[in-house]
Every structure is written in structure tokens, then in C-alpha cells.
Amino acid sequence: MTPDNAPPQPLAPHQRSSIRDVAARAGVSVSTVSRILNGNYPPAPRTREKVMRAVKDLDYDPNPHARALSGSKSATVGIVVRHLDDGFLLSVVQSIAVAVAETGRLCLIGTTGNDRELEVLRQMNAQHVQAIVLVGAVLESDEYHRAMVSFVSGLASSGTRLVLCARPAIGPDAECPVVEYDNEGGTYAATSHLISRGHRRILFLGGPEGSLTLRRRNGYRRALADLGVEADPTLEVGPAWNRETGRAMMTNVLGPGGPAFTAVLTHTDQVAAGVIQTLRERGMSVPEDVSVVGFADSPLAADLRLTSVHIPAVELGRTAARLALGTEPGDTHTMFATHVVVRDSVAPPHVA
């Protein structure tokens, strides 16, 4: 016989541990182990610590494939994002993954490449994930909206949570938690900053048409109106969403002559990098000849010494993770403030 206070004996070599072994090692019930591993309820920290230590000691594999076949949810959070070559999006995704990992769960990341979002969402849901976090804006259309409304309804009926992060809400007919940032306030602040430095001819280089670009354009226009600067529709151009399209749009706008503007407000820091590259290729200096402002305040902005609108990527990601895990109320709409981070890419307009 084994004394009651003797430490649990290790399993024989090659013997597969079971959930009962984990429960015995942790000193809790089998149902408690099951709930913790499936993420069905937030346990006491001490209880969770004992269970996860037992899982590690016993090298227990909860067999997610069998769990998926049974139709139950895995202790996994899915993250769906367009791509990971954007510093801002990468920071958001990393923040979500870190927050999820702190609870002992895994993340499954899928990239859409701009035009496969619904397909990847369906594939992610087929993995029986506990929740899905959809990161970043997307090209919008009536067809897309109808498809998303249907998808959100199906997710709700299956018990999978969907959280929108760094993007606007789908609409009142597709309710789910939203964690976004103030796009309109960001461009309002950036435009106001340029005007305060003496600029009146400010080029708005927007992104693809949709609610995000609309909000940023509204902020730009509102700042011009509030500060008494006459708007010029020819100074609103686009779309540009990365370095390559930023270069191309700036080449088109410049034409054979010099710029008809003294400053450029761009859609992202990557677009700003493309703009700066084209300006330099044309023999112009930033900010001596043209001032440039980015949007996101990504690591690229710091590298370029680029004045940029700061988006709190880490806070966005961690908040989205808490909503996905159910540790915050589900029916919430969180809006983070944005502000201008001043570096070296803005100066008063050059006077010939």
C-alpha cells in the first residue's frame, strides 16, 4: 500500500497519461481539469497552477483532434489577419498571442492576403476554436457585409466567440465585441499639427475605400474647416496601403512638375515610407521640401524618424484577448484614443 501523503508515482515508460492521472496529481476532480483545459470557466489561480503543473509533469496530451471530432471546443484562440508584414498588425497579433498564452492556451493564426477572409474564418471555425479574433480592416462591400452577418449568426449558435480588433463594427445586425481606435480623431490631430506648423496645402493620401478611410477623411476635412483652411478636392487622393502603392501614388501625384502641396498625410507608416522614397528620388528632402506624417506609429516610424499617429497596438491586442477568453463582458465596444507622436518629418513649409 502507498501512504496517503506519499507523492504521486510517475507513470511507467511509454504509458500514456490520462485526464484522471492529471486530476490525481493535481488533487482536483476530473471535471475541474476538463473545464480548465477547455477554457470553460476562469478557475482560481492556485487551482489552475496545480492543474497545469500536473499536465506538464505527466506530459499529458488532451488530444485536440479527438476533441474536434467530438464537436467540443478546444482551448485554442484563432487569430485571423490580412498579413504580418505590417509592423502595427504584427504588434497587435503578438499582444493577443502573449495574453492568450498567459492563460495556458494556444493561438492558431491564419492570414487572408486581403481577399480570403471569410474562407479563413470558416476554416478556423472548423478547428473548433474557443474564440476568433479578427484583426485589421478589410475591403468592404454589400456582398461582404451580408456574408459576415450570416457567419456571425452561425458562430453565435455554435458557441464560438468572435471579437473584432483594430477594425470598425460590422453593423447592428451582426453584434459582437469590437476593440477599435479613433481613426477620425487621429487624422484630425495630424492635420491640426500640420496646420499649426504653417501648412495649408496638405495632401490626404487615403487607403482603400471603406469605413476606415471615410473616418480618416472626415477627420482631415473637419480639421481644415475648424482651423479655417480652404479644402481642395484635388488634394484628396488614393488608394495607397503599403510602401509600393505609396511610391506609385506619389509618382502619379507629382507628375512632371513640382508638388502642389507642402505636406502629405498618409494612410500608414508603410505608405509614408514609399512617399519619402519617391520624394527623395525626385531630388526633394523631407521635411525641408515636403513634410510627411504616417499613421500607426509602428517600429518603422521610429526607424524613419517619422511623425506618426500613435495607435495603442498592445492595448488593443490585450483587450481583444480578454474579450475572446470571456474575462470581460462580451457586449462591449471599446474605442482607444489616438495621438500624434512628433519626430523629424515635419517642418514649416519651404518658402522659395
C-alpha positions as CSV (number, residue, x, y, z in Angstrom):
1,M,0.0,0.0,0.0
2,T,1.0,3.6,-0.6
3,P,0.7,6.1,2.3
4,D,-1.9,8.9,1.7
5,N,0.7,11.6,1.9
6,A,3.2,9.9,-0.5
7,P,4.0,11.9,-3.7
8,P,2.2,10.6,-6.8
9,Q,4.3,8.0,-8.6
10,P,5.5,8.7,-12.2
11,L,3.9,6.7,-15.0
12,A,5.7,3.7,-16.4
13,P,7.8,4.5,-19.6
14,H,5.6,4.8,-22.7
15,Q,2.4,4.7,-20.6
16,R,0.1,7.4,-21.9
17,S,-1.2,9.7,-19.2
18,S,-5.0,10.3,-18.8
19,I,-7.1,13.1,-17.5
20,R,-7.7,11.0,-14.4
21,D,-3.9,10.9,-13.8
22,V,-3.8,14.7,-14.1
23,A,-6.7,15.1,-11.7
24,A,-5.0,12.8,-9.2
25,R,-1.6,14.6,-9.5
26,A,-3.3,18.0,-9.0
27,G,-5.6,16.9,-6.3
28,V,-8.8,18.1,-8.0
29,S,-11.7,16.4,-9.8
30,V,-11.7,15.2,-13.4
31,S,-14.4,17.7,-14.2
32,T,-12.2,20.6,-12.9
33,V,-9.3,19.5,-15.1
34,S,-11.7,19.3,-18.1
35,R,-13.1,22.7,-17.5
36,I,-9.7,24.3,-17.1
37,L,-8.2,22.7,-20.2
38,N,-11.3,23.6,-22.3
39,G,-11.3,27.1,-21.0
40,N,-15.0,26.8,-19.9
41,Y,-14.6,28.8,-16.7
42,P,-12.0,31.0,-15.0
43,P,-10.5,28.9,-12.2
44,A,-8.8,30.1,-9.0
45,P,-5.2,30.9,-9.9
46,R,-3.9,28.3,-7.4
47,T,-6.1,25.6,-8.9
48,R,-5.1,26.4,-12.4
49,E,-1.5,26.4,-11.5
50,K,-1.7,22.9,-9.9
51,V,-3.5,21.5,-12.9
52,M,-1.1,23.0,-15.5
53,R,1.9,21.7,-13.4
54,A,0.4,18.2,-13.4
55,V,-0.2,18.5,-17.2
56,K,3.4,19.4,-17.7
57,D,4.8,16.8,-15.2
58,L,2.8,14.0,-16.8
59,D,3.3,15.2,-20.4
60,Y,-0.5,15.0,-20.8
61,D,-1.8,15.4,-24.3
62,P,-5.5,16.3,-24.3
63,N,-5.8,15.2,-27.9
64,P,-7.3,18.2,-29.6
65,H,-8.0,16.3,-32.8
66,A,-10.3,13.9,-30.9
67,R,-11.9,16.8,-29.2
68,A,-12.6,18.5,-32.6
69,L,-14.2,15.3,-33.9
70,S,-16.5,15.2,-30.9
71,G,-17.6,18.7,-31.6
72,S,-16.4,20.2,-28.3
73,K,-14.3,23.4,-28.2
74,S,-10.6,23.3,-27.8
75,A,-8.6,25.6,-25.5
76,T,-7.4,27.5,-28.6
77,V,-8.0,31.0,-29.8
78,G,-7.9,31.7,-33.5
79,I,-6.4,35.0,-34.9
80,V,-7.3,36.0,-38.4
81,V,-5.3,38.8,-40.0
82,R,-4.6,40.1,-43.6
83,H,-0.8,39.7,-43.3
84,L,2.0,40.0,-40.8
85,D,4.4,42.2,-42.8
86,D,2.9,45.4,-41.3
87,G,4.6,46.4,-38.0
88,F,1.3,47.6,-36.5
89,L,-0.7,44.4,-37.3
90,L,2.2,42.3,-36.1
91,S,2.3,44.1,-32.7
92,V,-1.5,43.6,-32.3
93,V,-1.3,39.9,-33.1
94,Q,1.7,39.4,-30.8
95,S,-0.1,41.1,-27.9
96,I,-3.1,38.8,-28.4
97,A,-0.9,35.7,-28.5
98,V,1.0,36.7,-25.4
99,A,-2.2,37.4,-23.4
100,V,-3.7,34.1,-24.5
101,A,-0.5,32.2,-23.7
102,E,-0.6,33.6,-20.2
103,T,-3.8,31.6,-19.6
104,G,-2.2,28.3,-20.8
105,R,-4.0,28.4,-24.2
106,L,-2.6,28.3,-27.7
107,C,-3.2,30.6,-30.7
108,L,-3.9,29.5,-34.2
109,I,-3.0,32.3,-36.7
110,G,-4.4,32.5,-40.2
111,T,-3.6,35.1,-42.8
112,T,-6.0,36.1,-45.5
113,G,-4.0,38.1,-48.0
114,N,-6.8,40.7,-48.3
115,D,-9.3,38.5,-50.2
116,R,-9.7,35.2,-48.4
117,E,-11.1,36.5,-45.0
118,L,-14.4,34.5,-45.0
119,E,-12.7,31.4,-46.2
120,V,-10.1,31.5,-43.5
121,L,-12.7,32.3,-40.9
122,R,-14.7,29.2,-41.9
123,Q,-11.5,27.1,-41.8
124,M,-10.7,28.5,-38.3
125,N,-14.1,27.7,-37.0
126,A,-13.8,24.1,-38.4
127,Q,-10.9,23.7,-35.9
128,H,-13.5,24.1,-33.0
129,V,-11.5,27.1,-31.5
130,Q,-12.9,28.7,-28.4
131,A,-12.9,32.1,-30.0
132,I,-11.8,34.0,-33.1
133,V,-10.2,37.5,-33.1
134,L,-10.4,39.2,-36.5
135,V,-7.6,41.8,-36.7
136,G,-7.4,44.8,-39.1
137,A,-9.7,46.4,-41.6
138,V,-10.9,44.8,-44.8
139,L,-12.2,45.9,-48.2
140,E,-15.9,46.3,-47.7
141,S,-18.9,45.6,-50.0
142,D,-22.6,44.8,-49.7
143,E,-21.8,41.2,-50.5
144,Y,-19.1,41.0,-47.8
145,H,-21.5,42.5,-45.3
146,R,-24.2,40.0,-46.0
147,A,-21.8,37.1,-45.8
148,M,-20.3,38.4,-42.4
149,V,-23.8,38.8,-40.9
150,S,-24.6,35.2,-41.8
151,F,-21.2,34.0,-40.5
152,V,-21.5,35.9,-37.2
153,S,-25.0,34.4,-36.7
154,G,-23.6,30.9,-37.3
155,L,-20.8,31.4,-34.8
156,A,-23.1,32.6,-32.1
157,S,-25.3,29.4,-32.5
158,S,-22.2,27.2,-32.2
159,G,-20.9,28.9,-29.1
160,T,-17.8,30.4,-30.6
161,R,-17.0,34.0,-29.7
162,L,-15.9,36.5,-32.4
163,V,-14.0,39.7,-31.5
164,L,-13.2,42.4,-34.0
165,C,-9.9,44.1,-33.3
166,A,-8.5,47.2,-34.9
167,R,-11.5,47.5,-37.2
168,P,-14.9,49.0,-37.1
169,A,-18.1,47.1,-36.2
170,I,-19.8,45.2,-38.9
171,G,-23.2,46.7,-38.1
172,P,-26.2,46.4,-35.8
173,D,-27.3,43.2,-37.5
174,A,-24.0,41.4,-36.6
175,E,-23.4,42.1,-32.9
176,C,-20.0,41.1,-31.5
177,P,-17.4,42.8,-29.3
178,V,-15.4,45.5,-31.0
179,V,-12.0,46.9,-30.0
180,E,-11.0,49.8,-32.2
181,Y,-9.2,53.1,-32.2
182,D,-10.2,56.6,-33.1
183,N,-9.4,57.0,-36.8
184,E,-11.2,60.3,-37.3
185,G,-9.6,61.8,-34.2
186,G,-6.2,60.6,-35.4
187,T,-6.3,62.4,-38.7
188,Y,-7.9,65.4,-37.1
189,A,-4.9,65.7,-34.7
190,A,-2.4,65.1,-37.5
191,T,-3.9,67.7,-39.8
192,S,-4.1,70.2,-37.0
193,H,-0.5,69.6,-36.2
194,L,0.5,70.3,-39.8
195,I,-1.6,73.4,-39.9
196,S,0.0,74.6,-36.7
197,R,3.4,74.4,-38.4
198,G,2.1,76.6,-41.2
199,H,0.9,74.2,-43.8
200,R,-2.2,75.0,-45.9
201,R,-1.7,72.7,-48.9
202,I,-1.9,69.2,-47.2
203,L,-2.3,66.1,-49.4
204,F,-4.5,63.4,-48.0
205,L,-3.3,60.1,-49.3
206,G,-6.0,57.7,-48.2
207,G,-6.4,54.0,-48.2
208,P,-8.9,51.7,-50.0
209,E,-12.5,53.0,-49.9
210,G,-14.4,51.8,-46.8
211,S,-15.5,53.0,-43.4
212,L,-11.9,53.3,-42.1
213,T,-10.8,55.6,-44.9
214,L,-14.1,57.5,-44.7
215,R,-13.5,58.2,-41.0
216,R,-9.9,59.4,-41.6
217,R,-11.0,61.6,-44.4
218,N,-13.7,63.1,-42.2
219,G,-11.1,63.9,-39.6
220,Y,-8.9,65.6,-42.2
221,R,-11.8,67.7,-43.6
222,R,-13.0,68.6,-40.1
223,A,-9.6,69.9,-39.1
224,L,-9.4,72.0,-42.2
225,A,-12.8,73.5,-41.6
226,D,-12.3,74.1,-37.9
227,L,-9.0,75.9,-38.5
228,G,-10.1,78.0,-41.4
229,V,-8.2,76.3,-44.2
230,E,-9.9,76.0,-47.5
231,A,-10.4,72.4,-48.7
232,D,-9.2,71.4,-52.2
233,P,-10.7,68.2,-53.5
234,T,-7.7,67.7,-55.8
235,L,-5.6,67.1,-52.6
236,E,-7.6,64.0,-51.7
237,V,-6.1,61.0,-53.5
238,G,-5.7,57.3,-53.1
239,P,-5.8,54.4,-52.6
240,A,-2.4,53.5,-51.1
241,W,-2.0,50.9,-48.4
242,N,1.7,49.8,-48.5
243,R,5.1,51.0,-49.5
244,E,4.7,50.1,-53.2
245,T,1.4,51.8,-53.6
246,G,2.6,54.8,-51.7
247,R,5.5,55.1,-54.1
248,A,3.2,54.7,-57.1
249,M,0.6,57.2,-55.9
250,M,3.2,59.8,-55.1
251,T,4.8,59.4,-58.6
252,N,1.4,59.9,-60.1
253,V,0.6,63.0,-58.0
254,L,3.9,64.7,-58.6
255,G,3.8,64.3,-62.4
256,P,6.4,66.1,-64.4
257,G,6.4,69.2,-62.2
258,G,6.9,70.0,-58.6
259,P,4.4,69.3,-55.8
260,A,1.2,71.3,-55.5
261,F,1.3,70.7,-51.7
262,T,3.7,71.2,-48.8
263,A,2.8,68.2,-46.7
264,V,1.4,64.7,-47.0
265,L,-0.8,62.8,-44.6
266,T,-0.6,59.1,-45.3
267,H,-2.7,56.0,-44.6
268,T,0.0,54.0,-42.9
269,D,3.7,54.3,-41.9
270,Q,4.5,51.9,-44.8
271,V,2.8,54.3,-47.3
272,A,4.8,57.1,-45.8
273,A,8.0,55.2,-46.4
274,G,7.0,54.8,-50.1
275,V,6.2,58.5,-50.3
276,I,9.5,59.5,-48.8
277,Q,11.4,57.2,-51.1
278,T,9.7,58.8,-54.2
279,L,10.3,62.3,-53.0
280,R,14.0,61.6,-52.5
281,E,14.3,60.0,-55.9
282,R,12.9,63.3,-57.3
283,G,15.5,65.3,-55.5
284,M,13.4,66.5,-52.7
285,S,14.1,66.4,-48.9
286,V,11.8,65.5,-46.0
287,P,10.9,67.7,-44.2
288,E,12.8,70.6,-45.9
289,D,10.8,70.5,-49.1
290,V,7.8,68.3,-48.1
291,S,6.6,67.3,-44.7
292,V,5.2,63.7,-44.2
293,V,3.0,62.2,-41.5
294,G,2.3,58.5,-41.1
295,F,-0.4,56.5,-39.3
296,A,0.2,53.7,-36.7
297,D,3.4,54.8,-35.0
298,S,4.9,51.4,-35.9
299,P,8.5,50.4,-35.4
300,L,9.1,51.6,-39.0
301,A,8.1,55.1,-37.9
302,A,10.7,55.2,-35.2
303,D,13.3,53.9,-37.7
304,L,12.5,56.7,-40.2
305,R,12.1,59.4,-37.5
306,L,8.6,59.8,-38.9
307,T,6.0,61.9,-37.2
308,S,3.0,59.5,-37.0
309,V,-0.4,59.0,-35.4
310,H,0.0,56.6,-32.5
311,I,-2.3,53.6,-32.2
312,P,-2.1,51.6,-28.9
313,A,-1.4,48.2,-30.5
314,V,-0.5,46.4,-27.3
315,E,-3.6,47.6,-25.5
316,L,-5.8,46.8,-28.5
317,G,-4.5,43.2,-28.6
318,R,-4.7,42.5,-24.9
319,T,-8.2,43.9,-24.6
320,A,-9.3,41.7,-27.6
321,A,-7.7,38.7,-25.9
322,R,-9.6,39.3,-22.7
323,L,-12.9,39.6,-24.6
324,A,-12.1,36.4,-26.6
325,L,-11.4,34.5,-23.4
326,G,-14.6,35.7,-21.7
327,T,-12.8,37.5,-18.8
328,E,-14.6,40.8,-19.8
329,P,-18.3,41.3,-20.7
330,G,-19.0,40.3,-24.2
331,D,-21.3,43.0,-25.5
332,T,-18.7,45.8,-25.4
333,H,-17.4,48.4,-27.8
334,T,-14.0,49.8,-26.8
335,M,-12.6,52.8,-28.5
336,F,-8.9,53.7,-27.8
337,A,-7.7,57.3,-28.3
338,T,-5.0,58.2,-30.8
339,H,-2.5,61.0,-30.7
340,V,0.4,62.4,-32.8
341,V,3.9,61.4,-32.0
342,V,6.2,64.2,-33.2
343,R,9.6,63.2,-34.7
344,D,11.6,64.8,-37.5
345,S,9.5,64.5,-40.7
346,V,7.5,67.8,-40.2
347,A,8.8,71.3,-40.6
348,P,7.3,74.7,-41.6
349,P,6.7,74.9,-45.4
350,H,9.6,75.8,-47.6
351,V,9.5,79.4,-48.8
352,A,11.1,79.9,-52.2
